[in-house]
Amino acid sequence: MLCYYCENQARATCRFCGAGVCKSHVAAARFASGGASPDTMRGLQRSEFVLVNNAIWCGRCQAQWFVAPQ
């Protein structure tokens, strides 16, 4: 796979947009994955997430938080 930005050999894939990135274009960003637990559905307002503070990021895509309407 080639780097999306400079066409050098990609070393990783951006966790947010999926672009291949080379060593020159790789960066890190916080990634949150998870969702509501069964308790949340019963009104207890408990959610569980996995946070990764150094997820591979291309440094150019604009990942944004999304809050689902209740």
C-alpha positions, 0 to 999 in steps of 0.5 A: 500500500502507498501513502495517500499523501506522498505515494511512499510505502505506507507503514500504517493505516489511519484509524479514522479515515483508513488512508495509508500513511508513511513514516513522515505522515503518521501522527497519533490521536485519541480514539474512543470505541464503545457504546451504551451498556444494558444498564443505560437502556434501563435508565442508569446512564452507564456507558462503557468505552475503550480509549486509545490515546495514541491511535494511528492518525494521518494528521489531515482527516478531521475526525469529530465526536458524534453524540447520538440523539436520545 
